[in-house]
Amino acid sequence: MRCMELAKNGLGTTYPNPLVGSVIVYNDVIIGEGWHKEAGMPHAEVNAIKSVSDPSLLKDATIYVNLEPCSHFGKTPPCADLIIEKGIKNVVIGSLDPNPAVAGKGIKKLKEAGCNVIDGVLKTECDDLNKRFFNYHIHKKPYIILKWAQTIDEFIAPEKRENKSPVWITNKQSRQLVHKWRAEEQAILVGTQTVIDDNPSLSTRDWQGKSPIRIVLDRSLKIPVEASVLDGTVQTIIITKKNKENHEDISFESIDFSKNISKQICDLLYRYKIQSVIIEGGAKTLQTFIDANVWNEARVFTGNSIFKEGTKAPLLLRKTVSEEKIMEDVLRIYNND
């Protein structure tokens, strides 16, 4: 469990790498631990080994890691080689790495070097920890999280508004939680009308962390040039039916809007190596993914307000997995198993 606790420290910063934590134990005492912090930086096993004050203990220690140690050269050397080099004979692993570059090769290398390897420990929990990474490599598409806020009478926007800015349905605590979620995911996606109506920045301004890659559906390129999503401060992908030249940090990608939109978007994001995306609206965009059954989680807030008329919330026919109160708001989580 400690490995997973450590691994979670890297949520939002390790893409395209997985979340990995490692613990080294000698005589039932933890003598070293570490986690992978960012792509290109040392892996969890390296940090754990470096943290051991007396390296002579390693040959009689056990190293625990929630994901199979890598066996290939990427931006850093193979962790399996380092474990072998340091003489660590006992290795306990949670999940096998689904990345074809590893996929059992790390365990094979360790066993061939004479290490005692136990794998599959807390496998379900370890697999779930890296659900984004696993989904990307196994299903060849990003992990998709749907998110919206609705009123008690199930509207997500009023019929009329005075200016082009968000009409808040939820409280400040709920909105801060959403910014935390944004920092945890690699990308965020919205539709044309959301940008026109709300002019969102899609940033993590209420939470410390990197703002996600912005993805905007703009079929006919209707979004005004002064829109916040076109300010060039964050990598942005505009999905449209038209051809337009890329510039600075804004890329234009064309798809066929008469065909399966959600699948085309997933294929596009896979090519961009995007492992996760949180879809925040609008209602039509969210419903498109729901109707195509292309989503993994839905996070739905219900605020303490009533609109009576406006834009209806998406229709999601799923059982609630969890429910909690955030002040007067209710947050319901749904999983698409």
LINMOSUL-V127606 format. One record per residue. N is the residue number from 1. BURIAL is b if it has 9 or more other ideal C-beta (glycine too) atoms within 8 Angstrom, else e. Layout:
n;burial
N;BURIAL
N;BURIAL
This chain:
n;burial
1;e
2;b
3;b
4;b
5;e
6;b
7;b
8;b
9;e
10;b
11;e
12;b
13;b
14;b
15;b
16;e
17;e
18;b
19;b
20;b
21;b
22;b
23;b
24;b
25;b
26;b
27;e
28;e
29;e
30;e
31;b
32;b
33;b
34;b
35;b
36;b
37;b
38;e
39;e
40;e
41;e
42;e
43;b
44;b
45;b
46;b
47;b
48;b
49;b
50;b
51;b
52;b
53;e
54;e
55;e
56;e
57;b
58;b
59;b
60;e
61;b
62;b
63;b
64;b
65;b
66;b
67;b
68;b
69;b
70;b
71;b
72;e
73;e
74;e
75;e
76;b
77;e
78;b
79;b
80;b
81;b
82;b
83;b
84;b
85;e
86;b
87;e
88;b
89;b
90;b
91;b
92;b
93;b
94;b
95;b
96;b
97;b
98;b
99;e
100;e
101;e
102;b
103;b
104;b
105;b
106;b
107;b
108;b
109;b
110;b
111;b
112;e
113;e
114;e
115;b
116;e
117;b
118;e
119;b
120;e
121;b
122;b
123;b
124;e
125;b
126;b
127;b
128;e
129;b
130;b
131;b
132;b
133;b
134;b
135;b
136;b
137;b
138;e
139;e
140;e
141;b
142;b
143;b
144;b
145;b
146;b
147;b
148;b
149;b
150;b
151;b
152;e
153;e
154;e
155;b
156;b
157;b
158;b
159;e
160;e
161;b
162;e
163;e
164;e
165;e
166;e
167;e
168;e
169;b
170;b
171;b
172;e
173;b
174;b
175;b
176;b
177;b
178;b
179;b
180;b
181;b
182;b
183;b
184;e
185;b
186;b
187;b
188;b
189;b
190;b
191;b
192;b
193;e
194;b
195;b
196;b
197;b
198;b
199;b
200;b
201;e
202;b
203;e
204;b
205;e
206;e
207;b
208;e
209;b
210;e
211;b
212;b
213;b
214;b
215;b
216;b
217;b
218;b
219;b
220;e
221;b
222;e
223;b
224;e
225;e
226;e
227;b
228;e
229;b
230;b
231;e
232;e
233;e
234;b
235;e
236;b
237;b
238;b
239;b
240;b
241;e
242;e
243;e
244;e
245;e
246;e
247;e
248;e
249;e
250;b
251;b
252;b
253;b
254;e
255;b
256;e
257;e
258;e
259;e
260;e
261;b
262;b
263;b
264;b
265;b
266;b
267;b
268;b
269;b
270;b
271;e
272;e
273;e
274;b
275;b
276;b
277;b
278;b
279;b
280;b
281;b
282;b
283;b
284;e
285;b
286;b
287;b
288;b
289;b
290;b
291;e
292;b
293;e
294;b
295;b
296;b
297;b
298;b
299;b
300;b
301;b
302;b
303;b
304;e
305;e
306;e
307;b
308;e
309;e
310;b
311;b
312;e
313;b
314;b
315;e
316;b
317;e
318;e
319;e
320;e
321;e
322;e
323;e
324;e
325;e
326;b
327;e
328;e
329;b
330;b
331;b
332;b
333;b
334;b
335;e
336;b
337;e
